[in-house]
Amino acid sequence: MAEIIFRVLGNEYPRKVFANVVLKEAYTPLYLLEGPPGVGKATLAHEVVAAALCESQETRPCRECPNCKRVFSFTHPDFLVLVPEKSTLAPGRPHIRPEDFSWQSRISITQVRAVEEEAKKPPFESKHRFVVILDGELMTPEAQNAFLKTLEEGGGDRTTFLMVSAAPRFVLPTILSRARRVRFFTLSLEDFSRYPFGGEIPVPVLHRLSDGSIGMAKRFLGPHLQHLRKAAAAILLGDREAIAQVISFVGRDRGLAETFLMVYCSLLRDARVTSQGAGELVVNLDMRESVDALAKKLAPGQIEELMVGARVAEEAILERYISAETALLAGFRGLFPTSFRDTVR
């Protein structure tokens, strides 16, 4: 019997679940790989497909046989990836999630219906066809209803869907009830440290900043992170001009706004734990001077109020019902309760 070896870091339980599934060839119509963003859900889904279609009798996925090579180059006819409309599915790309993947785009009903038609057909070469959905919550309501119909009608008994989701609350309950749900968690520092990060931020700081998410850590390693961290500290310390700078810098880029709010919240949490005498829990270890100043400046009630405002802003950005600029301004209201819009004029 072949040995199943997945290279994805951490999350031993999901790896064991899918290793057993592949060995027994006991595929259900739908798996939901759920958990925080950037912890390997899409990567493991990709490896599961490769292992299932691998020709090796020893180690799977072997990454050397023709089937593995085609799965990892996205050219296997029995492997489909469903992503938002604006993403580019170029053959031979290095990762399953395209470089231009955007959480601001949506998977349309037209895309789902096209996959449904494929699912009704027998697989081209293999015993089974696999469809990876990135990400389930990005399907429009109409697309979700069409996908539910596919599941209800069987959708082809030789097709398995692997749906990735960081926010399953936005997926129809009737879809969730038909899925085998496999939960992922953030990575330990030991597993996290095995990833070849570059950049100037120490790995322990990066681990705490990203909450053990490699995907989030990659975002933090972008060229703008240090600027956003310094700006967040300046705003919390009372620099009104820093608000205008952040609004101007972020503009309507929701991804940058989300990253800023994560950094902003991490500084608030650091100020809270420092004021409570638990400085060993500080995330921004390389900004202790700013954290100590915040702990002295902000009262506990004000910290909680600011964190609530930031969470509301994050939710607004995620659900897209106001602009990133407006969401950020609303999040700063607790700092500057009067005439705070004048700071960006």
Secondary structure, 3 states (H helix, E strand, C coil): CCEECCCCCCCHHHHHHHHHHHHHCCCCCEEEEECCCCCCHHHHHHHHHHHHHCCCCCEECCCCCHHHHHHHCCCCCCEEEECCCCCCCCCCCCCCCCCCCCCCCCECHHHHHHHHHHHCCCCCCCCCEEEEEECHHHECHHHHHHHHHHHHCCCCCCEEEEEEECCHHHCCHHHHCCCEEEECCCCCHHHHCCCCCCCCCCHHHHHHHHCCCHHHHHHHCCCCHHHHHHHHHHHHCCCHHHHHHHHHHHCCCHHHHHHHHHHHHHHHHHHHHHHCCCHHHCCCHHHHHHHHHHHHHCCHHHHHHHHHHHHHHHHHHHHCCCCHHHHHHHHCCCCCCCCHHHHHC
